[in-house]
Amino acid sequence: MNHNTNLIEDYYTLESFARIKNFADTQATPFVVVDNGIIDQHYTELAESFPYAKVYYAIKANPAVEILKLLSKRGACFDVASIYELDKVLSIGVSPDRLSYGNTIKKRKDIGYFYQKGVRLFVTDSEMDLRHIAAEAPGSKVYVRLLTEGSHTADWPLSRKFGCQTDMAVDLLVLARDLGLIPYGVSFHVGSQQRDIGAWDSAIDKVKVIFDWLKDECDIHLKMINMGGGFPANYITRTNDLATYAKEITHYLKDDFGDDLPEIILEPGRSLCSNAGVLVSEVVLISRKSNTSLHRWIYTDVGKFSGLIETMDESIKYPIYTEKGGEQEECVLAGPSCDSADIMYENHKYELPLSLDVGDRMYWFSTGAYTTSYSSIEFNGFPPLMQLMIGPETSNPY
Ligand SMILES: *Cc1c(COP(=O)(O)O)cnc(C)c1O
């Protein structure tokens, strides 16, 4: 064991990390190893923390078939964002009544495709999209996405682009009824990796206003609240644990809706997958920009364009482990491509051992979500990030 054992134990059990590392050490870098067994545990923890909620897994976080199969077996439903995700999830035998078309931005013909395949639950946040749904998916259930606050406390905000204000949400749900759809509920997403649990409080308060207004003024009785994602994964910037999120959020719900809660949906992505993954890269080159420079530049064989896009603006800070020990020194971490934007961390200076050498491996913790799914191009000819799965439902069982 070296001095970095403490770092490992903040994120993995030693046994679990050893399993991942033993497998990783047989493969050439770069790649991410995802342990499906850890996703299974996170699913259990989520289901136990929110026993009254239905889980719709946000496929975009990690669309690996092995993960979809595992979660399908566990009884999860799925938040689907495109016809491609739809075909994938249907191909493993998930029935369409377990799917929601959760993207507010959709082609009219794609709505028709979802409807043909049997999907009857759609999100919207605009009149034009709602009219498309009415035309292509008649009689379906519709929920409206609200704009939320809290983007400054979310490490990867999902605001501005999605959702509408309360007054428009009310108008859309009334229009949904008038167009022959079923006005079903309200959704929000407080921002991914949301560190302020209070963000759910203000969102739930807004939902309550909409429920009451529609009941009292329009005789529309909404049935469902979709509380989106935003639940925490474990990175360098710490958060409360999931149990604390669940306790507080449940309390906010009961404050507004009493014991007789409407149907509650959660759409976790990051919190289920992140901590199941370890991205493994190797050091390509180490340099200093002047003879007197106090920090090194460390170039590695994975970068912003091959899996680490969430380092943009240094938003997500992944813990990094190496097997080298001894004196540490600050460094800038950059990727292998010919683009100067391909720098992962420059303001936040990671400290890595001076003994770190070319060819040494770097283990990026908590990289099971939003790495392979965002790494889809071949910039500079570097292939998309390879993903290797271990554990249940995979071809590499323990
Ligand atoms: C991305 C997304 C999610 C998942 O969010 P996480 O913060 O990763 O849990 C859930 N719902 C919708 C609509 C999304 O776009």
The ligand as an SDF file (V2000), in Angstrom:
LIG
                    3D

 15 15  0  0  0  0  0  0  0  0999 V2000
  -29.4640   15.0790  -17.7560 C   0  0  0  0  0  0  0  0  0  0  0  0
  -30.8350   14.9210  -17.2300 C   0  0  0  0  0  0  0  0  0  0  0  0
  -31.0610   14.1900  -16.0570 C   0  0  0  0  0  0  0  0  0  0  0  0
  -29.9460   13.5810  -15.2350 C   0  0  0  0  0  0  0  0  0  0  0  0
  -29.3910   14.5140  -14.3690 O   0  0  0  0  0  0  0  0  0  0  0  0
  -28.2440   14.1160  -13.3180 P   0  0  0  0  0  0  0  0  0  0  0  0
  -27.9140   15.3820  -12.6570 O   0  0  0  0  0  0  0  0  0  0  0  0
  -27.1340   13.5140  -14.1020 O   0  0  0  0  0  0  0  0  0  0  0  0
  -28.8270   13.1200  -12.3860 O   0  0  0  0  0  0  0  0  0  0  0  0
  -32.3610   14.0310  -15.6430 C   0  0  0  0  0  0  0  0  0  0  0  0
  -33.4050   14.5600  -16.3190 N   0  0  0  0  0  0  0  0  0  0  0  0
  -33.2250   15.2790  -17.4560 C   0  0  0  0  0  0  0  0  0  0  0  0
  -34.4130   15.8150  -18.1730 C   0  0  0  0  0  0  0  0  0  0  0  0
  -31.9450   15.4860  -17.9390 C   0  0  0  0  0  0  0  0  0  0  0  0
  -31.7660   16.2040  -19.0590 O   0  0  0  0  0  0  0  0  0  0  0  0
  1  2  1  0
  2  3  1  0
  2 14  2  0
  3  4  1  0
  3 10  2  0
  4  5  1  0
  5  6  1  0
  6  7  2  0
  6  8  1  0
  6  9  1  0
 10 11  1  0
 11 12  2  0
 12 13  1  0
 12 14  1  0
 14 15  1  0
M  END
$$$$
